Amino acid sequence: METREPLVDVFDEEGSITVIAELPGVKEEEIRLEAKEDIVKLETTGERKYAKEILLPAKVDAASKEMSFKNGVLEVKFKKI
């Protein structure tokens, strides 16, 4: 099965960075997200496979991750360091 690259938008706000990714056909429990300094690795398991390394405009606190997933759209917010 081919791995696709999801459409991703990154929003650099005052104290945080928000990443929005379109993951149609994916269930929330299939999403794997790993943040390290200014890189977020996103991949999915399951029937539809997506993978992308996202370079962020600033370093973030990985522990501050707030995630929501609705209608195939993943929204993740991190606090900047």
PDB file with SEQRES, HELIX, SHEET and CRYST1 records, atoms N, CA, C and O in Angstrom:
SEQRES   1 A   81  MET GLU THR ARG GLU PRO LEU VAL ASP VAL PHE ASP GLU          
SEQRES   2 A   81  GLU GLY SER ILE THR VAL ILE ALA GLU LEU PRO GLY VAL          
SEQRES   3 A   81  LYS GLU GLU GLU ILE ARG LEU GLU ALA LYS GLU ASP ILE          
SEQRES   4 A   81  VAL LYS LEU GLU THR THR GLY GLU ARG LYS TYR ALA LYS          
SEQRES   5 A   81  GLU ILE LEU LEU PRO ALA LYS VAL ASP ALA ALA SER LYS          
SEQRES   6 A   81  GLU MET SER PHE LYS ASN GLY VAL LEU GLU VAL LYS PHE          
SEQRES   7 A   81  LYS LYS ILE                                                  
HELIX    1 AA1 GLU A   28  GLU A   30  5                                   3    
SHEET    1 AA1 4 THR A   3  ARG A   4  0                                        
SHEET    2 AA1 4 LYS A  49  LEU A  55  1                                        
SHEET    3 AA1 4 ILE A  39  THR A  44 -1                                        
SHEET    4 AA1 4 ILE A  31  LYS A  36 -1                                        
SHEET    1 AA2 4 LEU A   7  ASP A  12  0                                        
SHEET    2 AA2 4 SER A  16  GLU A  22 -1                                        
SHEET    3 AA2 4 VAL A  73  LYS A  80 -1                                        
SHEET    4 AA2 4 VAL A  60  LYS A  70 -1                                        
CRYST1    1.000    1.000    1.000  90.00  90.00  90.00 P 1           1          
ATOM      1  N   MET A   1       0.843  -1.193   0.000  1.00  0.00           N  
ATOM      2  CA  MET A   1       0.000   0.000   0.000  1.00  0.00           C  
ATOM      3  C   MET A   1       0.886   1.253   0.000  1.00  0.00           C  
ATOM      4  O   MET A   1       1.882   1.319   0.720  1.00  0.00           O  
ATOM      5  N   GLU A   2       0.516   2.226  -0.802  1.00  0.00           N  
ATOM      6  CA  GLU A   2       1.336   3.437  -0.890  1.00  0.00           C  
ATOM      7  C   GLU A   2       1.118   4.358   0.308  1.00  0.00           C  
ATOM      8  O   GLU A   2       0.027   4.425   0.873  1.00  0.00           O  
ATOM      9  N   THR A   3       2.171   5.053   0.674  1.00  0.00           N  
ATOM     10  CA  THR A   3       2.098   6.037   1.748  1.00  0.00           C  
ATOM     11  C   THR A   3       2.003   7.411   1.113  1.00  0.00           C  
ATOM     12  O   THR A   3       2.820   7.776   0.269  1.00  0.00           O  
ATOM     13  N   ARG A   4       1.013   8.156   1.521  1.00  0.00           N  
ATOM     14  CA  ARG A   4       0.786   9.494   0.963  1.00  0.00           C  
ATOM     15  C   ARG A   4       1.294  10.562   1.914  1.00  0.00           C  
ATOM     16  O   ARG A   4       1.502  10.314   3.102  1.00  0.00           O  
ATOM     17  N   GLU A   5       1.488  11.748   1.372  1.00  0.00           N  
ATOM     18  CA  GLU A   5       1.860  12.889   2.200  1.00  0.00           C  
ATOM     19  C   GLU A   5       0.598  13.722   2.409  1.00  0.00           C  
ATOM     20  O   GLU A   5      -0.017  14.167   1.441  1.00  0.00           O  
ATOM     21  N   PRO A   6       0.206  13.936   3.671  1.00  0.00           N  
ATOM     22  CA  PRO A   6      -1.030  14.696   3.911  1.00  0.00           C  
ATOM     23  C   PRO A   6      -0.845  16.185   3.622  1.00  0.00           C  
ATOM     24  O   PRO A   6       0.273  16.702   3.644  1.00  0.00           O  
ATOM     25  N   LEU A   7      -1.944  16.854   3.355  1.00  0.00           N  
ATOM     26  CA  LEU A   7      -1.915  18.312   3.236  1.00  0.00           C  
ATOM     27  C   LEU A   7      -1.794  18.878   4.641  1.00  0.00           C  
ATOM     28  O   LEU A   7      -2.566  18.523   5.531  1.00  0.00           O  
ATOM     29  N   VAL A   8      -0.819  19.763   4.835  1.00  0.00           N  
ATOM     30  CA  VAL A   8      -0.545  20.280   6.175  1.00  0.00           C  
ATOM     31  C   VAL A   8      -0.424  21.798   6.129  1.00  0.00           C  
ATOM     32  O   VAL A   8       0.182  22.357   5.215  1.00  0.00           O  
ATOM     33  N   ASP A   9      -1.010  22.459   7.129  1.00  0.00           N  
ATOM     34  CA  ASP A   9      -0.838  23.898   7.323  1.00  0.00           C  
ATOM     35  C   ASP A   9      -0.233  24.105   8.703  1.00  0.00           C  
ATOM     36  O   ASP A   9      -0.591  23.415   9.658  1.00  0.00           O  
ATOM     37  N   VAL A  10       0.687  25.061   8.801  1.00  0.00           N  
ATOM     38  CA  VAL A  10       1.304  25.396  10.082  1.00  0.00           C  
ATOM     39  C   VAL A  10       1.012  26.863  10.370  1.00  0.00           C  
ATOM     40  O   VAL A  10       1.275  27.734   9.541  1.00  0.00           O  
ATOM     41  N   PHE A  11       0.464  27.126  11.557  1.00  0.00           N  
ATOM     42  CA  PHE A  11       0.133  28.495  11.948  1.00  0.00           C  
ATOM     43  C   PHE A  11       1.005  28.894  13.122  1.00  0.00           C  
ATOM     44  O   PHE A  11       0.964  28.265  14.179  1.00  0.00           O  
ATOM     45  N   ASP A  12       1.794  29.938  12.931  1.00  0.00           N  
ATOM     46  CA  ASP A  12       2.707  30.445  13.952  1.00  0.00           C  
ATOM     47  C   ASP A  12       1.981  31.575  14.677  1.00  0.00           C  
ATOM     48  O   ASP A  12       1.858  32.683  14.156  1.00  0.00           O  
ATOM     49  N   GLU A  13       1.498  31.276  15.900  1.00  0.00           N  
ATOM     50  CA  GLU A  13       0.779  32.276  16.673  1.00  0.00           C  
ATOM     51  C   GLU A  13       1.699  32.817  17.759  1.00  0.00           C  
ATOM     52  O   GLU A  13       2.848  32.388  17.866  1.00  0.00           O  
ATOM     53  N   GLU A  14       1.212  33.745  18.558  1.00  0.00           N  
ATOM     54  CA  GLU A  14       2.088  34.436  19.502  1.00  0.00           C  
ATOM     55  C   GLU A  14       2.843  33.502  20.440  1.00  0.00           C  
ATOM     56  O   GLU A  14       4.072  33.550  20.491  1.00  0.00           O  
ATOM     57  N   GLY A  15       2.144  32.667  21.174  1.00  0.00           N  
ATOM     58  CA  GLY A  15       2.833  31.797  22.122  1.00  0.00           C  
ATOM     59  C   GLY A  15       2.765  30.331  21.753  1.00  0.00           C  
ATOM     60  O   GLY A  15       3.211  29.472  22.514  1.00  0.00           O  
ATOM     61  N   SER A  16       2.203  30.039  20.579  1.00  0.00           N  
ATOM     62  CA  SER A  16       1.995  28.638  20.214  1.00  0.00           C  
ATOM     63  C   SER A  16       2.116  28.431  18.711  1.00  0.00           C  
ATOM     64  O   SER A  16       2.148  29.378  17.925  1.00  0.00           O  
ATOM     65  N   ILE A  17       2.183  27.163  18.345  1.00  0.00           N  
ATOM     66  CA  ILE A  17       2.189  26.772  16.936  1.00  0.00           C  
ATOM     67  C   ILE A  17       1.102  25.724  16.764  1.00  0.00           C  
ATOM     68  O   ILE A  17       1.006  24.776  17.544  1.00  0.00           O  
ATOM     69  N   THR A  18       0.289  25.904  15.741  1.00  0.00           N  
ATOM     70  CA  THR A  18      -0.784  24.954  15.449  1.00  0.00           C  
ATOM     71  C   THR A  18      -0.497  24.281  14.110  1.00  0.00           C  
ATOM     72  O   THR A  18      -0.178  24.940  13.120  1.00  0.00           O  
ATOM     73  N   VAL A  19      -0.619  22.962  14.103  1.00  0.00           N  
ATOM     74  CA  VAL A  19      -0.437  22.175  12.884  1.00  0.00           C  
ATOM     75  C   VAL A  19      -1.790  21.561  12.544  1.00  0.00           C  
ATOM     76  O   VAL A  19      -2.426  20.927  13.386  1.00  0.00           O  
ATOM     77  N   ILE A  20      -2.220  21.756  11.302  1.00  0.00           N  
ATOM     78  CA  ILE A  20      -3.479  21.165  10.845  1.00  0.00           C  
ATOM     79  C   ILE A  20      -3.152  20.251   9.664  1.00  0.00           C  
ATOM     80  O   ILE A  20      -2.522  20.671   8.693  1.00  0.00           O  
ATOM     81  N   ALA A  21      -3.590  18.993   9.764  1.00  0.00           N  
ATOM     82  CA  ALA A  21      -3.319  18.014   8.704  1.00  0.00           C  
ATOM     83  C   ALA A  21      -4.617  17.355   8.271  1.00  0.00           C  
ATOM     84  O   ALA A  21      -5.456  16.999   9.099  1.00  0.00           O  
ATOM     85  N   GLU A  22      -4.770  17.198   6.959  1.00  0.00           N  
ATOM     86  CA  GLU A  22      -5.939  16.507   6.419  1.00  0.00           C  
ATOM     87  C   GLU A  22      -5.608  15.035   6.268  1.00  0.00           C  
ATOM     88  O   GLU A  22      -4.698  14.660   5.528  1.00  0.00           O  
ATOM     89  N   LEU A  23      -6.363  14.201   6.982  1.00  0.00           N  
ATOM     90  CA  LEU A  23      -6.134  12.752   6.983  1.00  0.00           C  
ATOM     91  C   LEU A  23      -7.434  12.009   6.697  1.00  0.00           C  
ATOM     92  O   LEU A  23      -7.951  11.317   7.574  1.00  0.00           O  
ATOM     93  N   PRO A  24      -7.971  12.142   5.487  1.00  0.00           N  
ATOM     94  CA  PRO A  24      -9.242  11.475   5.190  1.00  0.00           C  
ATOM     95  C   PRO A  24      -9.117   9.952   5.257  1.00  0.00           C  
ATOM     96  O   PRO A  24      -8.117   9.377   4.829  1.00  0.00           O  
ATOM     97  N   GLY A  25     -10.143   9.321   5.798  1.00  0.00           N  
ATOM     98  CA  GLY A  25     -10.179   7.864   5.862  1.00  0.00           C  
ATOM     99  C   GLY A  25      -9.375   7.263   6.999  1.00  0.00           C  
ATOM    100  O   GLY A  25      -9.177   6.049   7.040  1.00  0.00           O  
ATOM    101  N   VAL A  26      -8.908   8.093   7.926  1.00  0.00           N  
ATOM    102  CA  VAL A  26      -8.086   7.622   9.044  1.00  0.00           C  
ATOM    103  C   VAL A  26      -8.891   7.696  10.341  1.00  0.00           C  
ATOM    104  O   VAL A  26      -9.686   8.616  10.537  1.00  0.00           O  
ATOM    105  N   LYS A  27      -8.678   6.717  11.226  1.00  0.00           N  
ATOM    106  CA  LYS A  27      -9.300   6.752  12.551  1.00  0.00           C  
ATOM    107  C   LYS A  27      -8.317   7.402  13.523  1.00  0.00           C  
ATOM    108  O   LYS A  27      -7.103   7.307  13.344  1.00  0.00           O  
ATOM    109  N   GLU A  28      -8.844   8.057  14.544  1.00  0.00           N  
ATOM    110  CA  GLU A  28      -8.000   8.781  15.492  1.00  0.00           C  
ATOM    111  C   GLU A  28      -6.936   7.887  16.134  1.00  0.00           C  
ATOM    112  O   GLU A  28      -5.800   8.319  16.336  1.00  0.00           O  
ATOM    113  N   GLU A  29      -7.303   6.644  16.454  1.00  0.00           N  
ATOM    114  CA  GLU A  29      -6.341   5.749  17.120  1.00  0.00           C  
ATOM    115  C   GLU A  29      -5.213   5.293  16.189  1.00  0.00           C  
ATOM    116  O   GLU A  29      -4.242   4.696  16.654  1.00  0.00           O  
ATOM    117  N   GLU A  30      -5.322   5.563  14.887  1.00  0.00           N  
ATOM    118  CA  GLU A  30      -4.273   5.187  13.929  1.00  0.00           C  
ATOM    119  C   GLU A  30      -3.212   6.279  13.750  1.00  0.00           C  
ATOM    120  O   GLU A  30      -2.250   6.091  13.006  1.00  0.00           O  
ATOM    121  N   ILE A  31      -3.385   7.401  14.420  1.00  0.00           N  
ATOM    122  CA  ILE A  31      -2.466   8.535  14.251  1.00  0.00           C  
ATOM    123  C   ILE A  31      -1.299   8.424  15.229  1.00  0.00           C  
ATOM    124  O   ILE A  31      -1.495   8.243  16.431  1.00  0.00           O  
ATOM    125  N   ARG A  32      -0.093   8.532  14.699  1.00  0.00           N  
ATOM    126  CA  ARG A  32       1.139   8.554  15.520  1.00  0.00           C  
ATOM    127  C   ARG A  32       1.787   9.923  15.313  1.00  0.00           C  
ATOM    128  O   ARG A  32       2.031  10.347  14.183  1.00  0.00           O  
ATOM    129  N   LEU A  33       2.055  10.590  16.407  1.00  0.00           N  
ATOM    130  CA  LEU A  33       2.605  11.944  16.345  1.00  0.00           C  
ATOM    131  C   LEU A  33       3.773  12.048  17.313  1.00  0.00           C  
ATOM    132  O   LEU A  33       3.657  11.681  18.483  1.00  0.00           O  
ATOM    133  N   GLU A  34       4.882  12.542  16.825  1.00  0.00           N  
ATOM    134  CA  GLU A  34       6.071  12.679  17.665  1.00  0.00           C  
ATOM    135  C   GLU A  34       6.682  14.051  17.404  1.00  0.00           C  
ATOM    136  O   GLU A  34       6.984  14.402  16.264  1.00  0.00           O  
ATOM    137  N   ALA A  35       6.860  14.820  18.472  1.00  0.00           N  
ATOM    138  CA  ALA A  35       7.440  16.164  18.340  1.00  0.00           C  
ATOM    139  C   ALA A  35       8.789  16.195  19.045  1.00  0.00           C  
ATOM    140  O   ALA A  35       8.948  15.673  20.149  1.00  0.00           O  
ATOM    141  N   LYS A  36       9.750  16.816  18.384  1.00  0.00           N  
ATOM    142  CA  LYS A  36      11.082  16.962  18.974  1.00  0.00           C  
ATOM    143  C   LYS A  36      11.641  18.297  18.509  1.00  0.00           C  
ATOM    144  O   LYS A  36      11.913  18.494  17.325  1.00  0.00           O  
ATOM    145  N   GLU A  37      11.805  19.203  19.452  1.00  0.00           N  
ATOM    146  CA  GLU A  37      12.298  20.555  19.193  1.00  0.00           C  
ATOM    147  C   GLU A  37      11.450  21.251  18.130  1.00  0.00           C  
ATOM    148  O   GLU A  37      10.343  21.698  18.429  1.00  0.00           O  
ATOM    149  N   ASP A  38      11.952  21.353  16.879  1.00  0.00           N  
ATOM    150  CA  ASP A  38      11.173  22.060  15.849  1.00  0.00           C  
ATOM    151  C   ASP A  38      10.731  21.146  14.708  1.00  0.00           C  
ATOM    152  O   ASP A  38      10.490  21.607  13.593  1.00  0.00           O  
ATOM    153  N   ILE A  39      10.627  19.842  14.997  1.00  0.00           N  
ATOM    154  CA  ILE A  39      10.166  18.889  13.974  1.00  0.00           C  
ATOM    155  C   ILE A  39       9.029  18.047  14.544  1.00  0.00           C  
ATOM    156  O   ILE A  39       9.103  17.566  15.674  1.00  0.00           O  
ATOM    157  N   VAL A  40       7.976  17.876  13.745  1.00  0.00           N  
ATOM    158  CA  VAL A  40       6.880  16.981  14.114  1.00  0.00           C  
ATOM    159  C   VAL A  40       6.836  15.867  13.075  1.00  0.00           C  
ATOM    160  O   VAL A  40       6.761  16.122  11.873  1.00  0.00           O  
ATOM    161  N   LYS A  41       6.884  14.627  13.559  1.00  0.00           N  
ATOM    162  CA  LYS A  41       6.747  13.472  12.673  1.00  0.00           C  
ATOM    163  C   LYS A  41       5.318  12.976  12.806  1.00  0.00           C  
ATOM    164  O   LYS A  41       4.841  12.677  13.901  1.00  0.00           O  
ATOM    165  N   LEU A  42       4.649  12.897  11.666  1.00  0.00           N  
ATOM    166  CA  LEU A  42       3.256  12.453  11.630  1.00  0.00           C  
ATOM    167  C   LEU A  42       3.176  11.227  10.745  1.00  0.00           C  
ATOM    168  O   LEU A  42       3.657  11.241   9.612  1.00  0.00           O  
ATOM    169  N   GLU A  43       2.566  10.157  11.258  1.00  0.00           N  
ATOM    170  CA  GLU A  43       2.316   8.994  10.414  1.00  0.00           C  
ATOM    171  C   GLU A  43       1.054   8.303  10.888  1.00  0.00           C  
ATOM    172  O   GLU A  43       0.623   8.469  12.028  1.00  0.00           O  
ATOM    173  N   THR A  44       0.471   7.524   9.989  1.00  0.00           N  
ATOM    174  CA  THR A  44      -0.730   6.783  10.351  1.00  0.00           C  
ATOM    175  C   THR A  44      -0.510   5.305  10.077  1.00  0.00           C  
ATOM    176  O   THR A  44       0.267   4.914   9.205  1.00  0.00           O  
ATOM    177  N   THR A  45      -1.222   4.498  10.854  1.00  0.00           N  
ATOM    178  CA  THR A  45      -1.228   3.054  10.638  1.00  0.00           C  
ATOM    179  C   THR A  45      -2.629   2.725  10.139  1.00  0.00           C  
ATOM    180  O   THR A  45      -3.519   3.572  10.211  1.00  0.00           O  
ATOM    181  N   GLY A  46      -2.835   1.555   9.654  1.00  0.00           N  
ATOM    182  CA  GLY A  46      -4.171   1.208   9.178  1.00  0.00           C  
ATOM    183  C   GLY A  46      -4.224   1.184   7.662  1.00  0.00           C  
ATOM    184  O   GLY A  46      -3.188   1.174   6.997  1.00  0.00           O  
ATOM    185  N   GLU A  47      -5.449   1.175   7.112  1.00  0.00           N  
ATOM    186  CA  GLU A  47      -5.616   1.035   5.663  1.00  0.00           C  
ATOM    187  C   GLU A  47      -5.038   2.197   4.874  1.00  0.00           C  
ATOM    188  O   GLU A  47      -4.340   1.987   3.882  1.00  0.00           O  
ATOM    189  N   ARG A  48      -5.317   3.411   5.300  1.00  0.00           N  
ATOM    190  CA  ARG A  48      -4.785   4.598   4.623  1.00  0.00           C  
ATOM    191  C   ARG A  48      -3.521   5.044   5.335  1.00  0.00           C  
ATOM    192  O   ARG A  48      -3.548   5.364   6.523  1.00  0.00           O  
ATOM    193  N   LYS A  49      -2.423   5.065   4.612  1.00  0.00           N  
ATOM    194  CA  LYS A  49      -1.148   5.434   5.233  1.00  0.00           C  
ATOM    195  C   LYS A  49      -0.719   6.830   4.785  1.00  0.00           C  
ATOM    196  O   LYS A  49      -0.680   7.143   3.595  1.00  0.00           O  
ATOM    197  N   TYR A  50      -0.403   7.645   5.771  1.00  0.00           N  
ATOM    198  CA  TYR A  50       0.122   8.990   5.535  1.00  0.00           C  
ATOM    199  C   TYR A  50       1.393   9.133   6.354  1.00  0.00           C  
ATOM    200  O   TYR A  50       1.517   8.552   7.432  1.00  0.00           O  
ATOM    201  N   ALA A  51       2.330   9.905   5.841  1.00  0.00           N  
ATOM    202  CA  ALA A  51       3.555  10.184   6.603  1.00  0.00           C  
ATOM    203  C   ALA A  51       4.119  11.521   6.160  1.00  0.00           C  
ATOM    204  O   ALA A  51       4.119  11.850   4.974  1.00  0.00           O  
ATOM    205  N   LYS A  52       4.604  12.292   7.138  1.00  0.00           N  
ATOM    206  CA  LYS A  52       5.223  13.573   6.821  1.00  0.00           C  
ATOM    207  C   LYS A  52       6.043  14.051   8.011  1.00  0.00           C  
ATOM    208  O   LYS A  52       5.649  13.900   9.167  1.00  0.00           O  
ATOM    209  N   GLU A  53       7.198  14.634   7.691  1.00  0.00           N  
ATOM    210  CA  GLU A  53       7.993  15.336   8.696  1.00  0.00           C  
ATOM    211  C   GLU A  53       7.743  16.812   8.476  1.00  0.00           C  
ATOM    212  O   GLU A  53       7.953  17.328   7.379  1.00  0.00           O  
ATOM    213  N   ILE A  54       7.293  17.494   9.520  1.00  0.00           N  
ATOM    214  CA  ILE A  54       6.915  18.900   9.406  1.00  0.00           C  
ATOM    215  C   ILE A  54       7.924  19.744  10.171  1.00  0.00           C  
ATOM    216  O   ILE A  54       8.108  19.565  11.375  1.00  0.00           O  
ATOM    217  N   LEU A  55       8.567  20.651   9.477  1.00  0.00           N  
ATOM    218  CA  LEU A  55       9.516  21.552  10.117  1.00  0.00           C  
ATOM    219  C   LEU A  55       8.746  22.760  10.635  1.00  0.00           C  
ATOM    220  O   LEU A  55       8.072  23.452   9.872  1.00  0.00           O  
ATOM    221  N   LEU A  56       8.849  23.006  11.932  1.00  0.00           N  
ATOM    222  CA  LEU A  56       8.115  24.108  12.559  1.00  0.00           C  
ATOM    223  C   LEU A  56       8.973  25.375  12.567  1.00  0.00           C  
ATOM    224  O   LEU A  56      10.200  25.290  12.535  1.00  0.00           O  
ATOM    225  N   PRO A  57       8.336  26.546  12.610  1.00  0.00           N  
ATOM    226  CA  PRO A  57       9.072  27.812  12.606  1.00  0.00           C  
ATOM    227  C   PRO A  57       9.767  28.139  13.930  1.00  0.00           C  
ATOM    228  O   PRO A  57      10.527  29.105  14.000  1.00  0.00           O  
ATOM    229  N   ALA A  58       9.519  27.345  14.984  1.00  0.00           N  
ATOM    230  CA  ALA A  58      10.154  27.569  16.284  1.00  0.00           C  
ATOM    231  C   ALA A  58      10.152  26.256  17.053  1.00  0.00           C  
ATOM    232  O   ALA A  58       9.416  25.330  16.710  1.00  0.00           O  
ATOM    233  N   LYS A  59      10.978  26.176  18.095  1.00  0.00           N  
ATOM    234  CA  LYS A  59      10.983  24.980  18.945  1.00  0.00           C  
ATOM    235  C   LYS A  59       9.733  24.978  19.822  1.00  0.00           C  
ATOM    236  O   LYS A  59       9.263  26.022  20.273  1.00  0.00           O  
ATOM    237  N   VAL A  60       9.208  23.765  20.050  1.00  0.00           N  
ATOM    238  CA  VAL A  60       7.981  23.631  20.834  1.00  0.00           C  
ATOM    239  C   VAL A  60       8.205  22.680  22.003  1.00  0.00           C  
ATOM    240  O   VAL A  60       9.150  21.890  22.014  1.00  0.00           O  
ATOM    241  N   ASP A  61       7.314  22.776  22.987  1.00  0.00           N  
ATOM    242  CA  ASP A  61       7.308  21.876  24.135  1.00  0.00           C  
ATOM    243  C   ASP A  61       6.414  20.685  23.781  1.00  0.00           C  
ATOM    244  O   ASP A  61       5.191  20.814  23.729  1.00  0.00           O  
ATOM    245  N   ALA A  62       7.032  19.530  23.541  1.00  0.00           N  
ATOM    246  CA  ALA A  62       6.273  18.347  23.115  1.00  0.00           C  
ATOM    247  C   ALA A  62       5.220  17.938  24.139  1.00  0.00           C  
ATOM    248  O   ALA A  62       4.169  17.414  23.768  1.00  0.00           O  
ATOM    249  N   ALA A  63       5.489  18.170  25.425  1.00  0.00           N  
ATOM    250  CA  ALA A  63       4.553  17.785  26.484  1.00  0.00           C  
ATOM    251  C   ALA A  63       3.299  18.657  26.494  1.00  0.00           C  
ATOM    252  O   ALA A  63       2.299  18.296  27.114  1.00  0.00           O  
ATOM    253  N   SER A  64       3.345  19.795  25.815  1.00  0.00           N  
ATOM    254  CA  SER A  64       2.198  20.715  25.812  1.00  0.00           C  
ATOM    255  C   SER A  64       1.183  20.379  24.717  1.00  0.00           C  
ATOM    256  O   SER A  64       0.224  21.124  24.518  1.00  0.00           O  
ATOM    257  N   LYS A  65       1.380  19.293  24.024  1.00  0.00           N  
ATOM    258  CA  LYS A  65       0.543  18.923  22.869  1.00  0.00           C  
ATOM    259  C   LYS A  65      -0.937  18.855  23.224  1.00  0.00           C  
ATOM    260  O   LYS A  65      -1.325  18.167  24.167  1.00  0.00           O  
ATOM    261  N   GLU A  66      -1.757  19.570  22.466  1.00  0.00           N  
ATOM    262  CA  GLU A  66      -3.224  19.477  22.550  1.00  0.00           C  
ATOM    263  C   GLU A  66      -3.699  19.036  21.180  1.00  0.00           C  
ATOM    264  O   GLU A  66      -3.452  19.710  20.180  1.00  0.00           O  
ATOM    265  N   MET A  67      -4.388  17.895  21.137  1.00  0.00           N  
ATOM    266  CA  MET A  67      -4.743  17.303  19.855  1.00  0.00           C  
ATOM    267  C   MET A  67      -6.254  17.138  19.740  1.00  0.00           C  
ATOM    268  O   MET A  67      -6.917  16.730  20.694  1.00  0.00           O  
ATOM    269  N   SER A  68      -6.796  17.460  18.557  1.00  0.00           N  
ATOM    270  CA  SER A  68      -8.203  17.137  18.291  1.00  0.00           C  
ATOM    271  C   SER A  68      -8.297  16.596  16.871  1.00  0.00           C  
ATOM    272  O   SER A  68      -7.539  16.998  15.989  1.00  0.00           O  
ATOM    273  N   PHE A  69      -9.231  15.684  16.664  1.00  0.00           N  
ATOM    274  CA  PHE A  69      -9.397  15.038  15.362  1.00  0.00           C  
ATOM    275  C   PHE A  69     -10.877  14.940  15.059  1.00  0.00           C  
ATOM    276  O   PHE A  69     -11.632  14.303  15.795  1.00  0.00           O  
ATOM    277  N   LYS A  70     -11.290  15.577  13.964  1.00  0.00           N  
ATOM    278  CA  LYS A  70     -12.716  15.606  13.623  1.00  0.00           C  
ATOM    279  C   LYS A  70     -12.867  15.623  12.112  1.00  0.00           C  
ATOM    280  O   LYS A  70     -12.230  16.427  11.430  1.00  0.00           O  
ATOM    281  N   ASN A  71     -13.700  14.746  11.589  1.00  0.00           N  
ATOM    282  CA  ASN A  71     -14.001  14.683  10.156  1.00  0.00           C  
ATOM    283  C   ASN A  71     -12.745  14.618   9.282  1.00  0.00           C  
ATOM    284  O   ASN A  71     -12.670  15.270   8.240  1.00  0.00           O  
ATOM    285  N   GLY A  72     -11.756  13.822   9.720  1.00  0.00           N  
ATOM    286  CA  GLY A  72     -10.548  13.644   8.919  1.00  0.00           C  
ATOM    287  C   GLY A  72      -9.547  14.779   9.011  1.00  0.00           C  
ATOM    288  O   GLY A  72      -8.566  14.802   8.267  1.00  0.00           O  
ATOM    289  N   VAL A  73      -9.781  15.730   9.920  1.00  0.00           N  
ATOM    290  CA  VAL A  73      -8.846  16.853  10.076  1.00  0.00           C  
ATOM    291  C   VAL A  73      -8.232  16.797  11.477  1.00  0.00           C  
ATOM    292  O   VAL A  73      -8.932  16.834  12.489  1.00  0.00           O  
ATOM    293  N   LEU A  74      -6.908  16.708  11.498  1.00  0.00           N  
ATOM    294  CA  LEU A  74      -6.165  16.680  12.758  1.00  0.00           C  
ATOM    295  C   LEU A  74      -5.671  18.084  13.068  1.00  0.00           C  
ATOM    296  O   LEU A  74      -5.090  18.747  12.209  1.00  0.00           O  
ATOM    297  N   GLU A  75      -5.900  18.532  14.285  1.00  0.00           N  
ATOM    298  CA  GLU A  75      -5.400  19.823  14.731  1.00  0.00           C  
ATOM    299  C   GLU A  75      -4.574  19.596  15.990  1.00  0.00           C  
ATOM    300  O   GLU A  75      -5.059  19.040  16.976  1.00  0.00           O  
ATOM    301  N   VAL A  76      -3.319  20.034  15.941  1.00  0.00           N  
ATOM    302  CA  VAL A  76      -2.409  19.865  17.074  1.00  0.00           C  
ATOM    303  C   VAL A  76      -1.811  21.217  17.425  1.00  0.00           C  
ATOM    304  O   VAL A  76      -1.315  21.943  16.564  1.00  0.00           O  
ATOM    305  N   LYS A  77      -1.872  21.533  18.700  1.00  0.00           N  
ATOM    306  CA  LYS A  77      -1.348  22.826  19.169  1.00  0.00           C  
ATOM    307  C   LYS A  77      -0.231  22.570  20.174  1.00  0.00           C  
ATOM    308  O   LYS A  77      -0.376  21.758  21.088  1.00  0.00           O  
ATOM    309  N   PHE A  78       0.878  23.267  19.993  1.00  0.00           N  
ATOM    310  CA  PHE A  78       2.024  23.171  20.901  1.00  0.00           C  
ATOM    311  C   PHE A  78       2.358  24.564  21.431  1.00  0.00           C  
ATOM    312  O   PHE A  78       2.174  25.570  20.746  1.00  0.00           O  
ATOM    313  N   LYS A  79       2.857  24.595  22.677  1.00  0.00           N  
ATOM    314  CA  LYS A  79       3.376  25.859  23.203  1.00  0.00           C  
ATOM    315  C   LYS A  79       4.808  26.005  22.719  1.00  0.00           C  
ATOM    316  O   LYS A  79       5.554  25.028  22.644  1.00  0.00           O  
ATOM    317  N   LYS A  80       5.188  27.242  22.389  1.00  0.00           N  
ATOM    318  CA  LYS A  80       6.572  27.505  21.988  1.00  0.00           C  
ATOM    319  C   LYS A  80       7.467  27.482  23.224  1.00  0.00           C  
ATOM    320  O   LYS A  80       7.028  27.778  24.336  1.00  0.00           O  
ATOM    321  N   ILE A  81       8.726  27.126  23.003  1.00  0.00           N  
ATOM    322  CA  ILE A  81       9.713  27.156  24.089  1.00  0.00           C  
ATOM    323  C   ILE A  81      10.319  28.546  24.117  1.00  0.00           C  
ATOM    324  O   ILE A  81      11.182  28.826  24.948  1.00  0.00           O  
TER     325      ILE A  81                                                      
END                                                                             
